[in-house]
Amino acid sequence: MEFVTIPPGEFLMGGSVDDPGAWDDEKPRHKVCIIQGFQLGRYPVTQEQWVAVMGDNPSSFTGCLHPVDTISWADTQQFLQKLNERQDGYHYRLPTEAEWEYAARAGTAGQYPGNLNAIAWYDTNSGNSTHPVGEKLSNPWGLYDMIGNVSEWCQDWFDADYYPKSPENDPQGPTSGTKRVRRGGSWGSLSVDCGVSRRYSGPVEARHFNFGFRCLREFPELCPKQFSSSTVTARQERCGDNMEPHQQDWVCAPEKPEMAYAFGGSREDRGPVSGAVGCSKRNQTFRYAFYGLVFQYPFPCPELPQSLGESSPDVIVAEGPVPRQLDAPTGIGYYWQSEPNRFLLFAGRRTGCFLVEAGNRVTIDRSRSATDSRILFFLLTKVLVAILLQRGHLVLHANAVLAPKGALVFFGNSGAGKSTTSAALSQRGFRILSDDITAFSKGDGNVTTVLPGIPRFYLTNDTAEKLQQPTDGMPPQRERRLKASIRFDYSISPVPLHALYLLQPGKGASVGCESLRGPAKISAFLQGLYDHGLKMERTQLFSLVTNLLAKTPMYCLTRPDDRWSMVEILDLVMGMNA
């Protein structure tokens, strides 16, 4: 089974804001705090998984990757009991009703966590049958089939009048009852009955061809009795090098090693992990200059531009112990927590943790198997963004190049063509300023400038081939990623901002360009900003954004989605900025 880590958080449970037809048992809408994080099955339990554990298949609709159906709540308990008897270090159960809705909403507030037809099999599109799990889109937290396909059993007893008396923190449902809760609608449900707040119920022994379930897996520290020395040894034998000696302190989904969430506890008593790969005792430090700052690293990074001056470092990166959680986080994400001047990143069991403080210090608490290259990947992505945000910069998910009149910035969704456009322009003589992370600063005369980034570029292999850019011998961006790191001619000085280009695929036959103004211009820019939970005070953010946009034109550049149109894009951009 594949699990997704769901961090602690809070949400409004009950009838959605856009659902005037909410049932009485969905009211009142009330605040719920999920204090204990957990892991939830990415998909409903499939028939293949059921048969592997139980030996039979009760389903009315057959297919190994279809969700198991025609099961009662009591049947799910037998399945979960057999999983727990394996003593693999986790405790398996059904999600509570609150945990289910929290995960299903995934930070959204409406009836559905996305377009219903895109995320769910229901009466309009199901063809009166279940379908293999994962064929529709996931919700924002990577969970599939939370809506439709099969209605999912929850752990709680059902009480139509429970919400007015429900506790705020981790509600467990009534202490007794005659029916158990089901959620999510099914392949046979009407659209109005598929909302994330809809509550269904059924007797413990009831079976139906639209009843299914998914597993919740508790963090190991919440079920310490599961961790015997033999259990850990057995997991080490199965996982080999992927099993950390301190696995009891980490929660990971084995099928997704990067999906880790450190929860509770403390590591201050351990200090830095000794003997880590590439992390033997080091006294030497190395200085590099990019984004207008001097960074001091504890290990060499040949791909970074060296700092040639004698000035003190602006940012010191060191290795040492990192707290497992912040004291009063104001933002919580999948792998991070944030406070106004602190950012804590959980980078997975094969990497470790990073703590960014005040925009001038980074502490790395690396795992034993972490290589310098893995550490560097996070230092130059999420950690770098956190540093820039803490120092008061606007940071855009964008690429920038140096044109005759100043910096041109290309932004948009992932896959919109930011790196491709910048790389192609560099082949026509434009110098690269930044790749993927573009930071803005105030220059002389209150002029907005773009800070120079890192002299390397990431392109997918097929894009590099179209641009006739050789990738032989170039290192990959990250293990298992199909991008190559390529060096281009970079600018080393801040450059005044000249124009912004929002890149979007279009339905037309040719490349189009439209000037953006007013609210559309502000909205597009705000959507492209990184924040990592380190949100600026609203007045400060509004002042910085409006000042930048008041002096800078923005264009929406659309391209045909069905053909390579880079030559047309280059001709248009170069003509506008000659």
N, C-alpha and C positions, 0 to 999 in steps of 0.2 A: 504494500500500500504506500501511496505517496501522501505526505502530510504537508500542510502549510502552517507556518507559525503565526499565531494571532496574538499580538501584544496586548497588554492591558490598555484600558481606555474607557471612555464614557460615551453614551449616546442617548437619544430619546426613543424609548420603546413604546410601541402602540401605533394606533391609527396614523398613517402618513399624512403629511401636510397637503398632499395633492389627492387625497382619497376621501371625498365627501361622503362616500358610502360605507365608511368604516363601520364594522359591526360593534354592538354594544360591548362585547367582551374584549375588544381592542382598546377600550377607553378606561381611564384617561391616559393620554399620552404622558409618559413620566420618565424622569431621568434614571438611568441605570449605570452604575460604575462596575466595569469588569476589573476586579482587583488582581485576579490570578490569570496570567496569560496561559495559553494552551495551544495545542496543535490539532487541527481539524483535517479530516480527509479531504484531499483535493477533489475527489469524486465520490459519489455514492458507492457503497460496496457493490462490486460486480458479481455476476454469477460465477465467474471463474474463481474469484476470491472466496466466495461462500463455499463452493464445492471443495476447495483445497482445505478448508477448515472443518466443514460439517460432513462432507462426503456425499451429499445429495443435492438436488436442485429443485426447489419447490415452485419455481417461477412459471407463470402463465405464458410469458413471452420469452422465448429462448434465444440465447446468444451470449457467448462467453463474456463479451465486453458490455452487454446490456446490464443495467442495474438489477440486482436480485429483487424480485417482487413476490407478492402473495406470502408475506411473512408477518407474523404478529410481533407485538412488543416483547412478549415472552420469548419468542424465537431469537430476537436480537440479543437477549440476555444470555442465552446458551452460547451463541457465537462469541460474545465478548468474554464469557467465562473461559472458553477454550483458548482465546488469545492470551488472556492473563495467566493461564496455566503454563504458558511457554516461558514466563519469567525472563523477558528480554530487556528488562530494565525500565519498562514503561507500564503505566496503568491505562487500560482502555475502557471506555464507557460511551454512552450516548451523550450528546451535548444537552445542557439544560436549554429550556426555551429561550432564556435571555442570551446565552452564548450563541445559540443558533441565529437569532435575529441580529445580534451584533455582527457576527461574521457575514451574514447574508447582506446586510446593508453596506458593509465595507466602507463606512464613512459617508454614505449617501443618505438623503432624507426622504426620497420619494417612495412610491409604491414598489418600483423595480430598480435594481442597481444597474440600469442600462436599458437599451431598447429591448422590449420583451421578445420580439420575434428573433432577435439576434442572440439572446441568452437562454431561451427556454423552449422546450417542447411542451405545447399545451394544445387545447382542442382544435385550434385553427390550423396548426401545421404538423401535428403529430401523426396523422393518418391512423388514429386510434390504436397506437402501439407505443411501447417504450423504444428508445433508441440507444445505441452505444454511448457510453459516457464521454464527455469531453468534445462532442461534435459541435456544440454551440460555443459562443464566446464565454469567457469567464467573467466574474464580477471584478471590481477593481483590486481585490486582494488575491486574485488567482484561484478562486474557487469556482468549480464548474457544476452546472445542474442544480444549483441551490433553489432555483425556481423551475417548476415543471419536471417532466420525466417521471419521477416517483415522489409521492408525498413521504416525508421523512419523519420517523419516530423521534421524539425527544425524551429525556429522562423524566420530566416532571409529571406529576398527577395534574389533571385538568380541573380548573375551577373557573367558571365564567366570571366570577366576582373577585378574582385574585388581585388584579392590578391595583385597586385602591388601597390594599393593605400590603402590597409587595415591598420588601426592603429595598433600599437603594443599592446596596453593595452585594454583588454576586447572588442575586435571588435564586433560590433552589426550588421554588414552587411549593404548593401545599404539602403538608405532611402526610396526607392520606386522600383517597378518592376512589372512584370506580372506573375512571377512564384515564388514559395517558394522552399526552399532547402529540399532535403531528403538525408539521409545517411545510410550506413551500408549494402547495398545489401539485398537480401531476399532469401527465399526458392528456388526461380527460377533462381538465379544469378549464372553465371560462377565464378570459383574461382578468376579469374583475376579482376572481378568486385565487389569483396567483401572487398577490401582493406579499411583501416580506412580513407584514404585520398580521396577515390572516391566520386565525387559530382554528385548528381542527382537533378532533379527539376520537378515540375509539377504545373499546374494551381491551384489556391486556391480551386476551387470546384471539382477538379479531384478526382475520386475514382477508386481504383483498388484492386484486391484481394491480392496484396502483399504490400499494404500501411498500416502502423501502426504508433505507437508513444509511447514515454514514457514521464513521467512528471518530471519536475524540480521543486524543492521546495526551495524558497529563504530563507536565514536566517532571523529570525524575526527582527533583528535590521536594516535590509535593507528595511523592510516594516512596520514601526512602527504604521501606521494607522490601521493595523490589530489587534493591541493589545489594545483592550478596557478592562476595568475592568471586564465586563461581560464575555468576551472571556476567560480571565485568570481563572475566577471563574468556568466557564463551563469545562475548561480543568482540573482544580483541582478536580472537581466532578468526571470526568471520570478516572483520573489517580490516585487519592487517594494519598498514601504516595510517589508514584513515581514522583509526581509533586513538583518541588522545588519552594519555595516562590520567588526566584530570577530567575524564568524560563525565564524571558525576556532577561537575560544575557547569556543564554545557548542555544545551538542548538543541539538537539538530535533526533535520530530516535527512536520513542517509541517502535518499534518492536525489536530494538537492543539497549538496554540502554547503553551498553558499547561503542557504536559508537557515540562519542560526539566530537565536535570540537569547542573550544571557539574561537571567532573571534571578533577582534576589542574591543573597550571600555577599561575600566580599573577598577580594584577592589581596588586600593590603598585606596580609601575613605571609604571602608567598614571595613578593618581590618579582623582578623580572625572571623569566624562565631561562635557566642556564642551559647551555648546550644546544640552543636553537640553531637551525641551519643558517649559516652565514652570520651567526650572532655570537661568536666566541668573544672573549673579553676584548673590548676595543677601547682604546684611549684616543685614537685619532679622530678628528672631525673633518668634514668636507663642506665647502661653501659654494653655493650656486645662486645665480641671479635670474629671476624671471618674474613676470607680473609686477615689475617695479620694486621687488623686495629681495633681500638677501636671506637665503635659507641656509641654516647650518644642519647638516645631516650626520648621523653616526656611521654611515657606510658610503662608499663611493658610488656615484651614479654617472657613468661616462656619457650618457645621452643628454645630460643637462648642461646648460652653459655655465661655466665656472665664473665665480665672482673674482674679479681681478684687483679690486681695491682692498684697502685695509679697514674699511668701516665695520662697525659692530653688526652682527646679524640682526635682522628684523624679526625672524622667526627661528626659534631653536627647536629642533626635533631630537628627542632623546628616548631611550628605552627605560622602562620602569613599570611599577605596578599602577593599575588603573582601577578605579571603583567600578563595581558591577552595576550601579545605577546612580543617577543624580539625586541630590537631596530634594529638589522641588522642580521637577521637569515641567516646562510650559508647553512642550511639544513632544509627542511620541510617535514614531513611525515603525515600520517593519523591523529595521535594524539600528535604530538610533533613538536617542533622547536628547533634548536640548533645553537649555536655560538661556537667558539673555546673553551671557558671555561664556557659556560652556557648551560643548557639543560632544556627545559620547556615541561612538560608532562601534557596532558589533559586526565584525567583518567575516565571521564564520570560523569554524573549528580549525581550519587549516591555515588561518591567518592570525586572528587575535582581535584585540580591542584598541581603539584610538581615542584619546581624550584631547580635544582642542580647547584652549583657554585663552581668552582675551585677544585672539588674533595674533599672538606672538609666541605661543608655546604648544607643542604637540608631544604627547607621551604615548609611546607604543608599548603595549603589553602583548607581545607576540606569542603564538603557540609554538610548540617545539618543532613542528614540521614546516613552519613558515619560511620561505625563501625571501631574500632581499627583493627579488622581482615582484613577488606577490605583495609585499609591504609597499613597494614603490607604486604599484598600480593604485592602491587606495590613497596614498599620499598625494598623488597627482590628479585625483578625481574628487571624491566626496570630501576628503580632508581639506584639499586645496580650496574648494568652494566654501567650506565652513570658515576657513581663515579669512578669505576675502570678505565674506559677509560680516564677520565680527569686526573687521576693520572699516566697515561702513561703505563698502563699494556696492553698486548695483552689479549683479552678475547674471548674464543672459546665456541661455543655452543656444549658443551661436558660434559662427566662425567670422573672422574679420581679415580683410586684406587691405594693403596700402595702395590707394589710387592716387593719381596726380593731385586731386583736390582734397585728399584726406582719407580717413578710414571708411571702408564700406563694410557693413555688418549684415550677415545673412543668417536669419533665424527661422524657426519653424519646428514642426514635430519631427521626431526621429524618423529617418528615411526620407525627409523632404528634399535632400540634396545639398545640404550646407557644405559638407566636406568636399563633395564632388565639384560644386561650383567654385569653391575657393581654390581647389587644386588645379582646376582647368584655367582659372585666371592667373595662377602663378606661372603656368606654362606660357602665358602671354606677357610675362614681365612684371606682374603685380607681386609684391612681397607679402608673405603671410604674416599676420599679426597674432592670430590665436586660432586654436582648433577646439571646438565643442564648448569651451569655457571662455567667455568674453567678459572682461571686467572693465567698468567705466570709472574714471576718476576726474577730479576737477583740476584743470591746468591753469596756466597764467591767464588772467583776464576773465576768470569764471568760465573758461572754455572746457567743454567735456572732451576728454581724451580717452582713447582705447589703450589699455596697458599691453605691452608685448608679452606674449605667452611663451610656450616651450617649443624649441626648434625640432618638432617632429609632428607627424601627421598620420592619421589612421584612415585607410581606405579599404573597402572590401576588395577581394582579389578580382572580382569581375569588373568593378569600376576601374581599378588600376589598369586592367587589360584594355578597357575601352579608351582610357586616356594614354595608352601606350607607355605607362609608367612601370618600369621593371620592379619586381618585388623580391627577386632572388636574394637570399641571404638576409632579408629584413625580418626582424623578430615579430612575432604575433603580438597583438594588443594585450591579450590575456589568454591563458590556457583555454583551449577548445574554441576560441573565437576565430572567425574567418576574416579578421582584419590584419593588415600588415602595417607596421610602423615605417613611415617614409620621411626622409628629411627633405625639406624644401628651403628656399632662400627666405630667411626670416628677418623682420625688422627688430631692432634691439632697443628702440626708443619709443615712448608714448607718442601717439599720433592723434591729432584732432579728429573728432567724429564728423563725417560728412553726410552719410545717408544710411538708412536702414531698409533692408529688403526682407519682407515676409515671403518665404517660399511655400507654395502650395501646389499640389497636383490639380490639374483642371480637366474639364471635359471637352474643351475646344480642340480644334485641329492644329492650332499654332500657339506660340508663346504670347502671353498677355501681360500687360503692366498697368496697374491702376494706383493712383495716389490715394493714400489713406489719411483721413482727417478726423478730428473730434473724438468722440467716444470710441469709435472703431479702432482708431490709432492707439489710444491708451489701453484698451482692452487687449489688443493683440500683444502689446509689449509686456503687460503685466502677466499674461499667460505664459510668456517665454522665460520669465525670471526664475532663477533658482531661489529657494528659501530655506530648505533643510530644517524647517521649524524655527529658524532664527529670524523671525519676522521683525522688520523695523517698526517703530512707532508709526502709526498711520499718517500723521501729519508730516513726519520726516520723509516717509516713502513717497507720499503724494508730491511733496515739494521737489524731491530729486527727479522723479519721473516727469512731471510737467515741465520742469526747467529743461531737461534733456530733450524732450519731444518738441518743445516750443521752438527750438533752434535747429531741429533736424528733420528733414523730409523723410517720410516712410512710404514705401511702395509695396503693393502686393503683386508678386511676380508668379504667375501661373504657367505651368508647363503641361503639355500633353502627357497623360499617364501611360500611354501605350507605345511610346517610341522614344528613342534617344534624341534629345533636342538641345544638347549642350551648346552646339555651335550657334544656334539662334539666341540662346540666353546670353552667351558671351558677347555677341555682336550688339545686343540690346544694352547690356550693362556698360560695355565699353563706350558705346555711342553716347550714353547719358553722362559719362564721367570722363570724357576726353579732356 
